[in-house]
Amino acid sequence: MRKTLSLAKASVLAALIVPALLPAEDTIPLNAVNKANTVIDAAIEAYGGADNLKGLNSVIRKSSFTTWANNQSLKPEPPWDENAASNFAAIDLEQKIFVGRNAGSGGGFIFNGSQVIKGKEGWTIDYLAGTATTMPEPDFNTTSGPLIRVTAPLLVKQLMERRQTAHWLGEAQFNGRPHDIVTLVMEVGPALSLYFDQENHLLSRSERVLPPFGQIEYRFADYQAIKDIPFETHFRLLINGEPNLDIDYEYTQVNEPVEALAAIPGGLQLVEGVVQPTEVELQEFAEGVYLVGADGTYTMFVDMGDHLLGVEGIAGVPERIKKLRESGVDKPIRHAVLTHHHNDHLLGVTGWEAEGAALYTVAENEAVVRATAKDGAALKLQFVEGHQRFESGGRIVDVYDIGPTPHAEHLLVAFLPEEGVLFEADHFPNPASGPMPPAQPVTVRLAEAIEALDLDVKIIVGAHSPRVASIEDLRRSLALKPQQVTAGL
């Protein structure tokens, strides 16, 4: 009679046999770690050696760059809008100091400002508004992360310090040359895959996946040694294979004092920052009209009697609907208005889709809206041609296309004529605290549209702020002139 092994005995036997067939040093995980260490050691030497990297404490860089507004341009398809800007950045790793200054224009905005972290203190500076707003919860790692990710020696320094979490992923050809790929898990953000040239051991490329944007790719080129450490002099960032940012570095300084650069310039108005809510909050700022959101993303809901109308397709629509219903407003959502085609304002499409709501946009945006949905072919789309009126339950909501604007060719705003409520997106920068800033070009266009349509606006709410503003706030912004505070760029 044939005997069969029990499951338990078979498992024991397998445990005895497998090590003999596959030595520990040949296991896939151990190989990945050992190979990663070999690649990391070679990279450390290529970047000046362990002592130089350990002593790399501060970096100061000035650059000019070109940006392409991927999925954030006037039109919903390429070619993307191209803009120019300048940047100054400084970091001191030991004292936890970071200074990042940007000046330029794009998307109907003119910007000239800084972020400053000094230990446990932090400020956001708007040189045009003449304000320095305290950061309620300054985070050195989060704020300095973008600089580190585009500076090859700082990435290698992090890799050296965090090598216990690194793994070798394999080999790949890049620019016709073989590369080893090693993972880097930074303090914050998704892990990076670093591509090291097998011949010179310098970093040529890194990549990570960043929802909802997709694959972010970083390319490092044209190295120049500064104090025996190679620094790239050219950098390119791509989103899903399309160019998004080109940086040319004008100068780089290593291990120079940084603290004086973190001083707040005189002549600025100090503003106390407020903690942005991370949990979804609901404001009923007019009867039956609700602003719901958190983390700088807000949706408006309007009670239309036997149903609701939603405005805005920004992130977190399901959570905002849940909050509304938990607050006792539990009616079907039949209509949802999408303000414009930019990808951060289409993240909520699937939330409205799940509710079975009809979505309102313009015909020019049909393809990009359907591409965002789970079932684009079945999506219930309606197209606004200049003006659309919703009237139900004694309530009126008018939707107007005020495009073209400097931000988008088509921009839908929602207006409640009885209440004087206007909902807009990206055209009235409305800070969560402090004074109104000088009007941006997009703000001027919004004001022109209000006047041309003869709208009796009393209240303005938006997609990116919890603050309920008044028409006087808009007028105050329009009357302000940009400040002449030195930006230090």
ZIFEN-V570050 format. One record per residue. PSI is psi in degrees with one decimal (999 if undefined). NEAR is the number of other C-alpha atoms within 12 Angstrom. D_CENTER is the distance of its C-alpha to the mean C-alpha in Angstrom with 1 decimal. Layout:
psi = {PSI | PSI}
near = {NEAR | NEAR}
d_center = {D_CENTER | D_CENTER}
//
This chain:
psi = {127.5 | 133.3 | 143.4 | 147.2 | 139.6 | 160.6 | -41.1 | -43.8 | -38.4 | -38.8 | -42.1 | -44.1 | -41.6 | -39.2 | -30.3 | -32.6 | -43.7 | -45.9 | -33.1 | -33.9 | -31.3 | 90.7 | 151.4 | -36.9 | -10.2 | 5.1 | 149.4 | -49.1 | -41.3 | -38.6 | -41.1 | -39.8 | -46.0 | -43.0 | -39.3 | -43.0 | -37.2 | -44.7 | -42.7 | -42.0 | -42.4 | -38.7 | -40.3 | -43.9 | -39.5 | -28.8 | 29.5 | -2.2 | 162.2 | -40.1 | -43.2 | -41.4 | -38.7 | -36.0 | -2.5 | 96.1 | -36.0 | 145.7 | 134.7 | 127.4 | 140.9 | 137.7 | 160.7 | 146.2 | 156.6 | 136.5 | 147.1 | 126.2 | 74.5 | 121.9 | 20.4 | 24.2 | 178.3 | -38.4 | 158.1 | 5.2 | 161.4 | 162.2 | 141.0 | 152.5 | 141.5 | 134.0 | 163.0 | 150.3 | 172.7 | 154.3 | 144.1 | 129.9 | 143.1 | 140.6 | 138.7 | 108.3 | -32.2 | -45.1 | -1.1 | 52.4 | 134.2 | 135.7 | 124.3 | 120.7 | 134.2 | 140.6 | 137.0 | -158.8 | 159.9 | 145.0 | 22.8 | 13.3 | 145.0 | 126.6 | 144.6 | 94.9 | 175.4 | 155.2 | 131.2 | 124.9 | 129.1 | 93.7 | -119.6 | 8.1 | 153.2 | 151.1 | 148.3 | 120.3 | 130.5 | 103.2 | -28.5 | -37.6 | -18.2 | 34.5 | 150.3 | 109.2 | 127.6 | 142.6 | 118.5 | -32.9 | 70.7 | 137.0 | 105.5 | -45.0 | -43.0 | -43.8 | -36.4 | -11.1 | -45.7 | -36.0 | -44.7 | -40.4 | -19.2 | 11.3 | 104.6 | -48.3 | -33.4 | -33.6 | -42.4 | -36.8 | -43.6 | -40.6 | -40.3 | -40.6 | -22.6 | 29.4 | -18.9 | -17.0 | 1.6 | 147.1 | 148.7 | 127.1 | -16.4 | -164.7 | 155.1 | 152.3 | 132.5 | 126.7 | 36.3 | 12.9 | 144.5 | 139.2 | 148.0 | 140.8 | 125.8 | 142.6 | 148.8 | 121.9 | 106.5 | 176.1 | -38.1 | 153.2 | 166.2 | 153.1 | 150.6 | 146.5 | 119.4 | 130.1 | 114.8 | 128.3 | 127.7 | -18.3 | -52.2 | -8.3 | 18.1 | 154.8 | 122.4 | -29.0 | 149.9 | 162.3 | 156.2 | 161.4 | 125.3 | 94.4 | 143.5 | 7.2 | -31.4 | -144.2 | 124.9 | 125.8 | 135.1 | 133.0 | 134.3 | 131.4 | 164.0 | 67.0 | 146.9 | 130.5 | 130.4 | 115.5 | 46.5 | 12.8 | 123.6 | 129.1 | 137.5 | 142.9 | -7.7 | 141.3 | 142.5 | 138.3 | 134.7 | 146.4 | 117.1 | 40.1 | -5.0 | 136.1 | 135.6 | -30.8 | 130.8 | 127.8 | 131.1 | 122.0 | 127.1 | -38.0 | 157.6 | 131.0 | 141.4 | 132.3 | 37.5 | 155.3 | 139.1 | -25.1 | -41.6 | -27.9 | -18.2 | 3.5 | 141.8 | 123.9 | 148.8 | 162.2 | 1.1 | 145.2 | 123.8 | 128.5 | 134.4 | 116.6 | 157.1 | 151.4 | 120.6 | 134.7 | 135.0 | -21.6 | 140.3 | 129.4 | 154.2 | 131.5 | 125.1 | 90.9 | -9.9 | 157.7 | 120.4 | 13.3 | 123.9 | 137.2 | 119.3 | 128.8 | -171.3 | 165.4 | 35.7 | 16.6 | 120.3 | 144.9 | 143.4 | 136.5 | 138.1 | 126.7 | 116.8 | 26.4 | -89.2 | 4.9 | 176.4 | 152.6 | 131.3 | 148.5 | 122.1 | 139.9 | 30.0 | 174.7 | 150.9 | 22.9 | -44.7 | -40.8 | -33.4 | -36.7 | -41.4 | -44.5 | -41.3 | -44.2 | -34.9 | -24.8 | 4.1 | 0.7 | 90.5 | 75.2 | 154.5 | 146.0 | 110.6 | -26.6 | 143.5 | 130.7 | 128.6 | 121.4 | -43.8 | -179.2 | -3.5 | 143.5 | -31.0 | -12.6 | 13.2 | 1.4 | -24.1 | -0.2 | -44.9 | -30.7 | -45.1 | -36.9 | -42.8 | -26.6 | -10.1 | 18.1 | 148.9 | 134.3 | 137.7 | 124.7 | -162.7 | 156.7 | -34.1 | -19.8 | 5.1 | -48.9 | -45.6 | -32.3 | -45.8 | -35.6 | -23.8 | -23.3 | 163.2 | -40.1 | 81.0 | -35.3 | -33.8 | -3.1 | 134.8 | 101.3 | 138.4 | 143.4 | 128.7 | 128.4 | 82.2 | -52.5 | 139.8 | 128.8 | 133.6 | 128.4 | 117.8 | 145.7 | 31.4 | 11.2 | 144.3 | 132.6 | 121.3 | 131.1 | 126.7 | 141.4 | 109.6 | 11.1 | 163.0 | 147.5 | 171.3 | -7.0 | -36.5 | 146.9 | -32.5 | 131.4 | 114.2 | 131.4 | 152.6 | 133.4 | 130.9 | 101.7 | -33.3 | -36.3 | -15.0 | 27.3 | 130.2 | 128.8 | 128.9 | 165.3 | 126.8 | 11.9 | -11.0 | 87.7 | 112.6 | 92.5 | 147.6 | -24.9 | 164.4 | -177.0 | 161.2 | 139.9 | 165.0 | 147.9 | 136.1 | 164.8 | -36.8 | -33.9 | -40.3 | -41.9 | -39.9 | -44.8 | -39.3 | -39.7 | -40.6 | -43.6 | -44.3 | -35.6 | -5.0 | 49.1 | 131.0 | 74.1 | 131.6 | -35.8 | 138.8 | 125.6 | 157.7 | 176.0 | -14.4 | 11.5 | 141.4 | -5.8 | 128.7 | 112.6 | 165.7 | 166.4 | -27.9 | -34.3 | -41.7 | -44.6 | -37.5 | -42.3 | -42.0 | -29.7 | -17.0 | 144.8 | 143.2 | 139.9 | 156.5 | 63.2 | 133.6 | 126.9 | -19.1 | 13.6 | 999}
near = {3 | 4 | 5 | 9 | 12 | 10 | 10 | 11 | 12 | 14 | 13 | 14 | 15 | 16 | 14 | 14 | 13 | 16 | 15 | 14 | 13 | 15 | 14 | 14 | 16 | 17 | 17 | 17 | 17 | 19 | 20 | 27 | 26 | 25 | 28 | 35 | 28 | 25 | 39 | 43 | 26 | 27 | 41 | 35 | 25 | 31 | 38 | 27 | 24 | 25 | 16 | 25 | 33 | 24 | 23 | 32 | 28 | 33 | 40 | 38 | 36 | 29 | 31 | 28 | 29 | 29 | 31 | 30 | 33 | 33 | 35 | 33 | 31 | 31 | 31 | 31 | 23 | 18 | 17 | 25 | 28 | 25 | 26 | 26 | 29 | 32 | 34 | 37 | 42 | 44 | 45 | 36 | 34 | 20 | 20 | 28 | 37 | 47 | 45 | 41 | 39 | 31 | 31 | 25 | 27 | 28 | 34 | 31 | 28 | 29 | 30 | 34 | 38 | 39 | 40 | 42 | 41 | 35 | 25 | 19 | 25 | 33 | 40 | 39 | 43 | 40 | 36 | 33 | 36 | 33 | 37 | 33 | 35 | 29 | 29 | 20 | 23 | 27 | 24 | 33 | 27 | 21 | 34 | 36 | 27 | 25 | 34 | 35 | 42 | 40 | 41 | 43 | 46 | 39 | 46 | 49 | 36 | 35 | 40 | 35 | 23 | 22 | 30 | 22 | 25 | 34 | 32 | 33 | 26 | 24 | 22 | 22 | 17 | 21 | 15 | 10 | 19 | 22 | 30 | 37 | 38 | 45 | 38 | 36 | 28 | 31 | 23 | 18 | 19 | 21 | 26 | 36 | 37 | 44 | 43 | 43 | 31 | 26 | 17 | 22 | 31 | 42 | 46 | 43 | 40 | 38 | 33 | 29 | 20 | 16 | 16 | 20 | 24 | 19 | 24 | 31 | 32 | 39 | 37 | 38 | 28 | 20 | 27 | 23 | 21 | 23 | 21 | 21 | 35 | 35 | 38 | 35 | 30 | 30 | 35 | 34 | 34 | 29 | 27 | 21 | 18 | 24 | 28 | 34 | 32 | 31 | 36 | 31 | 31 | 22 | 24 | 31 | 28 | 29 | 25 | 20 | 21 | 30 | 26 | 18 | 29 | 33 | 24 | 34 | 25 | 16 | 19 | 25 | 25 | 24 | 25 | 22 | 24 | 22 | 20 | 24 | 21 | 16 | 18 | 29 | 29 | 32 | 28 | 22 | 26 | 24 | 18 | 29 | 36 | 35 | 42 | 46 | 39 | 30 | 24 | 31 | 38 | 46 | 50 | 52 | 47 | 49 | 35 | 27 | 23 | 19 | 25 | 36 | 43 | 47 | 53 | 50 | 44 | 42 | 34 | 33 | 39 | 28 | 26 | 37 | 40 | 22 | 26 | 34 | 20 | 15 | 18 | 12 | 26 | 18 | 26 | 26 | 33 | 30 | 39 | 45 | 52 | 52 | 48 | 50 | 44 | 37 | 32 | 31 | 39 | 42 | 33 | 40 | 46 | 31 | 32 | 43 | 33 | 24 | 27 | 21 | 30 | 29 | 42 | 47 | 41 | 35 | 24 | 24 | 34 | 28 | 21 | 29 | 44 | 28 | 21 | 29 | 28 | 18 | 17 | 19 | 16 | 17 | 27 | 28 | 32 | 23 | 27 | 32 | 20 | 22 | 24 | 24 | 24 | 31 | 23 | 19 | 16 | 17 | 25 | 25 | 37 | 32 | 40 | 38 | 35 | 36 | 28 | 24 | 31 | 29 | 39 | 39 | 28 | 33 | 43 | 44 | 45 | 46 | 40 | 38 | 25 | 21 | 26 | 27 | 38 | 44 | 49 | 46 | 43 | 40 | 41 | 42 | 40 | 34 | 34 | 28 | 26 | 23 | 28 | 34 | 35 | 33 | 33 | 36 | 26 | 35 | 35 | 28 | 29 | 43 | 34 | 22 | 27 | 30 | 16 | 13 | 21 | 13 | 28 | 22 | 31 | 26 | 29 | 42 | 49 | 39 | 43 | 35 | 35 | 36 | 35 | 35 | 33 | 25 | 27 | 17 | 30 | 37 | 26 | 22 | 32 | 26 | 18 | 20 | 17 | 23 | 22 | 18 | 23 | 23 | 34 | 26 | 26}
d_center = {69.2 | 65.7 | 63.7 | 59.9 | 57.5 | 55.8 | 52.0 | 52.1 | 54.5 | 52.5 | 49.4 | 51.5 | 52.9 | 49.5 | 48.4 | 51.4 | 51.2 | 47.5 | 47.4 | 50.5 | 48.9 | 45.4 | 45.6 | 42.9 | 41.9 | 41.2 | 38.8 | 35.5 | 33.4 | 35.7 | 35.7 | 31.9 | 32.0 | 34.9 | 33.6 | 30.3 | 32.3 | 34.4 | 31.4 | 29.8 | 33.2 | 33.5 | 30.0 | 30.9 | 34.1 | 32.5 | 30.2 | 33.2 | 34.3 | 33.4 | 35.0 | 33.0 | 29.7 | 30.7 | 31.7 | 28.4 | 27.2 | 25.7 | 24.0 | 23.7 | 22.2 | 22.2 | 20.8 | 20.5 | 18.0 | 17.6 | 14.6 | 14.8 | 12.7 | 12.4 | 12.7 | 11.9 | 15.5 | 18.6 | 19.8 | 18.5 | 19.8 | 20.1 | 21.1 | 17.7 | 17.9 | 18.3 | 17.8 | 18.8 | 17.8 | 19.0 | 17.7 | 19.6 | 18.6 | 21.0 | 21.0 | 24.0 | 23.7 | 26.9 | 26.4 | 22.7 | 22.0 | 18.9 | 18.7 | 16.0 | 17.0 | 15.7 | 17.9 | 17.9 | 17.3 | 15.7 | 15.2 | 17.9 | 16.6 | 18.3 | 16.5 | 18.3 | 17.1 | 16.7 | 15.4 | 18.5 | 19.1 | 22.8 | 23.8 | 23.3 | 22.5 | 19.5 | 19.0 | 16.6 | 18.8 | 19.0 | 21.9 | 22.4 | 22.8 | 24.7 | 23.0 | 21.9 | 20.2 | 20.6 | 17.8 | 19.4 | 18.0 | 17.2 | 16.0 | 16.9 | 15.6 | 12.0 | 12.2 | 14.2 | 12.5 | 10.8 | 14.4 | 16.1 | 14.4 | 15.6 | 19.0 | 21.4 | 24.0 | 21.6 | 20.4 | 24.1 | 24.9 | 22.5 | 24.0 | 27.4 | 26.7 | 25.1 | 27.4 | 28.7 | 25.7 | 25.7 | 27.2 | 28.4 | 27.1 | 29.5 | 30.1 | 28.7 | 29.6 | 27.2 | 28.6 | 32.0 | 32.1 | 32.0 | 29.2 | 28.9 | 25.6 | 24.9 | 22.2 | 20.4 | 19.0 | 17.3 | 17.3 | 13.8 | 11.5 | 13.0 | 16.2 | 16.6 | 19.6 | 21.4 | 23.9 | 26.9 | 29.6 | 32.9 | 35.0 | 33.4 | 31.0 | 28.1 | 24.5 | 23.9 | 20.7 | 18.2 | 15.9 | 13.8 | 12.7 | 9.1 | 9.6 | 9.3 | 8.7 | 11.8 | 13.2 | 11.7 | 14.8 | 15.8 | 19.2 | 21.5 | 24.7 | 27.7 | 28.2 | 30.3 | 31.8 | 31.4 | 33.7 | 34.3 | 30.6 | 29.1 | 25.9 | 24.2 | 24.7 | 22.5 | 19.1 | 17.3 | 14.0 | 14.3 | 12.3 | 15.0 | 17.6 | 16.8 | 16.3 | 13.1 | 14.0 | 17.5 | 18.4 | 22.0 | 23.0 | 25.8 | 26.8 | 26.1 | 28.0 | 28.6 | 29.9 | 30.4 | 30.2 | 26.8 | 27.7 | 29.0 | 25.8 | 24.1 | 26.7 | 25.7 | 27.5 | 30.3 | 30.4 | 27.1 | 27.2 | 26.0 | 24.0 | 23.7 | 20.2 | 20.0 | 18.4 | 15.9 | 17.3 | 15.9 | 18.7 | 19.0 | 21.4 | 23.7 | 25.3 | 28.3 | 28.4 | 31.1 | 33.5 | 32.0 | 28.6 | 25.7 | 22.1 | 20.4 | 17.0 | 15.0 | 11.8 | 11.3 | 12.0 | 15.7 | 18.4 | 21.9 | 25.0 | 28.4 | 31.7 | 33.8 | 36.9 | 37.0 | 33.4 | 29.9 | 27.6 | 23.8 | 21.6 | 17.9 | 16.2 | 12.9 | 11.8 | 14.6 | 17.6 | 20.0 | 19.5 | 20.0 | 23.1 | 24.3 | 24.2 | 26.0 | 28.7 | 29.1 | 29.9 | 32.7 | 31.3 | 32.0 | 32.6 | 31.6 | 28.7 | 30.2 | 27.9 | 24.1 | 22.9 | 19.7 | 18.8 | 17.5 | 16.4 | 12.7 | 11.1 | 8.9 | 12.4 | 14.2 | 12.9 | 15.8 | 18.4 | 19.7 | 20.2 | 22.4 | 24.0 | 25.1 | 26.7 | 28.7 | 27.5 | 28.1 | 25.0 | 25.4 | 23.7 | 25.3 | 27.2 | 25.1 | 22.1 | 24.2 | 23.3 | 19.5 | 20.0 | 22.6 | 20.6 | 17.9 | 20.8 | 22.7 | 25.9 | 25.1 | 28.8 | 29.8 | 27.1 | 28.8 | 27.6 | 29.2 | 28.8 | 28.9 | 31.1 | 30.7 | 31.5 | 31.7 | 33.5 | 33.3 | 36.4 | 37.4 | 38.8 | 39.7 | 36.1 | 34.8 | 31.2 | 30.9 | 28.0 | 27.9 | 26.2 | 25.9 | 24.6 | 24.6 | 22.3 | 20.5 | 17.3 | 18.7 | 22.2 | 22.4 | 21.1 | 22.6 | 23.4 | 25.5 | 28.5 | 31.0 | 34.1 | 36.2 | 33.6 | 32.1 | 28.6 | 25.9 | 22.4 | 19.9 | 16.3 | 14.5 | 18.0 | 19.0 | 16.8 | 18.4 | 17.7 | 18.3 | 21.1 | 23.2 | 24.6 | 23.3 | 22.0 | 23.8 | 23.1 | 20.6 | 22.0 | 20.2 | 21.9 | 25.2 | 24.9 | 24.3 | 27.4 | 29.4 | 28.7 | 29.8 | 32.9 | 33.7 | 33.4 | 35.4 | 33.2 | 34.4 | 31.0 | 31.3 | 28.0 | 24.4 | 21.5 | 18.0 | 14.9 | 12.9 | 15.7 | 18.5 | 20.9 | 23.7 | 24.7 | 28.0 | 29.2 | 30.6 | 27.1 | 26.2 | 29.6 | 29.0 | 25.8 | 27.7 | 30.5 | 28.5 | 28.7 | 26.1 | 27.2 | 28.7 | 27.3 | 27.1 | 23.6 | 25.1 | 23.5}
//
